[in-house]
Amino acid sequence: MARERKVKKRSSVKRASVKRASAGKSSSLSTRFSVARKNFFLFLVLFIFSFTLYNFSTSELFLTFFGILSVILAFLALAFLIAFVVLFISNKKK
């Protein structure tokens, strides 16, 4: 008297495609320029702050932490500086 199990097939659920309003629009060059400039100055200030704390730290743990943090922030500031310069040059051409 073995019972047979009924296997129910799962119905495939179709997701409705959602179109975003800003998907077709690209941000203007001036807003990209503004964002790159703001981020550059933000990471530059954070780098200077962490480098200052690195110089005035006495504990080995803080020296390591602020040293690594200042290197990371310096690379991010450099990346945004490059983006800022590229956008500045492309803005001059137009």
Rosetta silent file (secondary structure, phi, psi, omega in degrees, C-alpha in Angstrom):
SEQUENCE: MARERKVKKRSSVKRASVKRASAGKSSSLSTRFSVARKNFFLFLVLFIFSFTLYNFSTSELFLTFFGILSVILAFLALAFLIAFVVLFISNKKK
SCORE:     score description
SCORE:     0.000 S_00000001
   1 L     0.000   59.510  178.478    0.000    0.000    0.000 S_00000001
   2 L   -80.676  134.072  179.768    2.474    2.521   -1.103 S_00000001
   3 L   -87.926  139.077  177.213    1.111    5.955   -1.541 S_00000001
   4 L   -93.895  134.179  178.945    1.921    7.841   -4.643 S_00000001
   5 L   -89.330  139.380  175.180    2.961   11.400   -4.217 S_00000001
   6 L   -93.373  123.094  179.590    1.556   14.012   -6.445 S_00000001
   7 L   -95.317  118.972  179.215    4.210   16.360   -7.674 S_00000001
   8 L   -88.833  134.455  176.940    2.905   19.808   -8.270 S_00000001
   9 L   -83.138  134.375  177.727    4.543   21.790  -10.990 S_00000001
  10 L   -78.726  132.809  177.625    5.546   25.242   -9.983 S_00000001
  11 L   -77.175  139.296 -179.406    4.108   27.884  -12.168 S_00000001
  12 L   -75.646  126.405 -178.939    6.690   30.163  -13.611 S_00000001
  13 L   -94.567  122.664  179.352    6.345   33.615  -12.159 S_00000001
  14 L   -96.626  129.586  179.149    7.098   36.344  -14.600 S_00000001
  15 L   -87.982  137.585  178.184    8.467   39.519  -13.191 S_00000001
  16 L   -73.378  133.270  178.685    7.205   42.715  -14.631 S_00000001
  17 L   -77.155  130.666 -178.128    9.962   44.721  -16.191 S_00000001
  18 L  -109.292  124.089  177.557   10.335   48.042  -14.506 S_00000001
  19 L   -98.653  130.085  178.583   11.790   50.905  -16.469 S_00000001
  20 L   -86.251  148.621 -176.225   13.495   53.580  -14.514 S_00000001
  21 L   -68.458  -32.973 -175.275   12.938   57.161  -15.463 S_00000001
  22 L   -95.663    8.575 -176.939   16.623   58.053  -15.434 S_00000001
  23 L   -66.904  -37.149 -178.009   17.847   54.996  -17.332 S_00000001
  24 L   -84.368  -19.666 -176.034   17.877   56.759  -20.684 S_00000001
  25 L   -91.907  133.727  173.018   19.228   60.045  -19.425 S_00000001
  26 L   -99.763  145.944 -178.166   22.915   60.530  -18.869 S_00000001
  27 L   -69.725  147.629 -175.763   24.012   63.009  -16.287 S_00000001
  28 L   -71.200  162.102 -177.599   25.330   66.232  -17.660 S_00000001
  29 H   -65.153  -34.039 -179.072   28.988   67.047  -17.747 S_00000001
  30 H   -69.047  -35.884  177.734   28.630   69.849  -15.216 S_00000001
  31 H   -71.316  -36.819  175.840   27.102   67.554  -12.593 S_00000001
  32 H   -64.068  -40.964  178.146   29.866   64.979  -13.138 S_00000001
  33 H   -61.290  -43.445 -179.495   32.411   67.772  -12.809 S_00000001
  34 H   -65.874  -42.295  179.610   30.803   68.930   -9.582 S_00000001
  35 H   -66.220  -42.705  179.129   30.680   65.427   -8.090 S_00000001
  36 H   -63.880  -40.611  179.575   34.314   64.723   -8.991 S_00000001
  37 H   -65.605  -44.889 -179.617   35.422   68.040   -7.482 S_00000001
  38 H   -64.620  -43.301  179.628   33.483   67.504   -4.249 S_00000001
  39 H   -67.470  -36.649  176.681   34.743   63.944   -3.834 S_00000001
  40 H   -60.681  -49.732 -179.106   38.323   64.997   -4.553 S_00000001
  41 H   -66.603  -34.444  177.021   38.256   67.668   -1.875 S_00000001
  42 H   -62.664  -49.916 -178.558   36.514   65.339    0.583 S_00000001
  43 H   -71.279  -27.237  175.278   39.121   62.595    0.227 S_00000001
  44 H   -67.155  -44.106  178.353   41.922   65.144    0.266 S_00000001
  45 H   -65.600  -41.915  177.691   40.739   66.542    3.608 S_00000001
  46 H   -64.032  -37.925  177.045   40.287   63.027    5.006 S_00000001
  47 H   -63.708  -45.651 -179.886   43.775   62.090    3.827 S_00000001
  48 H   -63.044  -40.611  179.203   45.326   65.151    5.473 S_00000001
  49 H   -64.605  -46.138 -179.247   43.433   64.428    8.698 S_00000001
  50 H   -69.870  -33.738  177.683   44.478   60.753    8.807 S_00000001
  51 H   -68.793  -36.478  175.693   48.075   61.613    7.888 S_00000001
  52 H   -64.208  -44.084  177.445   48.175   64.154   10.720 S_00000001
  53 H   -65.453  -32.446  176.140   46.866   61.552   13.148 S_00000001
  54 H   -63.759  -41.018 -178.661   49.466   59.112   11.813 S_00000001
  55 H   -71.135  -30.704 -176.747   52.260   61.559   12.596 S_00000001
  56 H   -98.421    3.053  179.403   51.041   62.293   16.124 S_00000001
  57 L   -78.772  146.732  178.486   50.175   58.715   17.134 S_00000001
  58 L  -112.100  -26.734 -178.623   52.315   56.969   19.717 S_00000001
  59 L   -81.009  144.434 -179.925   50.765   53.513   19.791 S_00000001
  60 H   -64.609  -35.512  178.711   51.873   50.917   17.248 S_00000001
  61 H   -64.253  -44.987  179.385   48.255   49.957   16.561 S_00000001
  62 H   -68.702  -36.165  177.003   47.275   53.538   15.730 S_00000001
  63 H   -61.014  -44.449  179.361   50.386   54.029   13.589 S_00000001
  64 H   -66.459  -45.833 -178.251   49.479   50.993   11.504 S_00000001
  65 H   -61.895  -51.271 -177.777   45.790   51.901   11.273 S_00000001
  66 H   -71.519  -26.779  175.212   46.306   55.535   10.300 S_00000001
  67 H   -66.491  -47.839  178.555   49.145   54.608    7.954 S_00000001
  68 H   -65.696  -41.905  179.850   46.972   52.178    5.996 S_00000001
  69 H   -62.907  -40.597 -179.987   44.025   54.578    6.107 S_00000001
  70 H   -69.931  -32.897  176.327   46.096   57.463    4.775 S_00000001
  71 H   -66.921  -44.303  179.232   47.440   55.333    1.902 S_00000001
  72 H   -62.642  -46.012 -179.420   43.917   54.257    0.914 S_00000001
  73 H   -67.492  -32.023  176.913   42.584   57.804    1.106 S_00000001
  74 H   -66.313  -41.292  177.688   45.549   59.116   -0.876 S_00000001
  75 H   -65.489  -39.204  177.541   44.800   56.662   -3.710 S_00000001
  76 H   -66.210  -41.007  177.336   41.128   57.649   -3.692 S_00000001
  77 H   -64.098  -38.789  177.796   42.025   61.346   -3.751 S_00000001
  78 H   -65.804  -39.289  178.375   44.404   60.689   -6.639 S_00000001
  79 H   -64.159  -42.376  178.338   41.703   58.794   -8.551 S_00000001
  80 H   -72.199  -28.013  174.282   39.246   61.656   -8.144 S_00000001
  81 H   -66.184  -41.442  177.906   41.945   64.143   -9.121 S_00000001
  82 H   -64.228  -43.905  178.178   42.470   62.226  -12.367 S_00000001
  83 H   -63.419  -39.991  178.601   38.709   62.133  -12.990 S_00000001
  84 H   -62.393  -44.010 -179.825   38.490   65.843  -12.202 S_00000001
  85 H   -67.369  -41.652  178.967   41.285   66.688  -14.662 S_00000001
  86 H   -62.902  -44.443  178.129   39.794   64.504  -17.406 S_00000001
  87 H   -67.074  -34.043  177.957   36.391   66.120  -16.998 S_00000001
  88 H   -65.737  -42.125  179.784   37.999   69.566  -16.906 S_00000001
  89 H   -68.147  -41.731  179.305   39.821   68.893  -20.177 S_00000001
  90 H   -69.105  -27.305  176.659   36.704   67.469  -21.832 S_00000001
  91 H   -73.251  -33.499  179.105   34.714   70.493  -20.633 S_00000001
  92 H   -68.218  -33.470 -176.769   37.272   72.857  -22.184 S_00000001
  93 H   -70.638  -26.588 -177.140   36.947   71.177  -25.590 S_00000001
  94 L   -88.982    0.000    0.000   33.201   71.789  -25.763 S_00000001
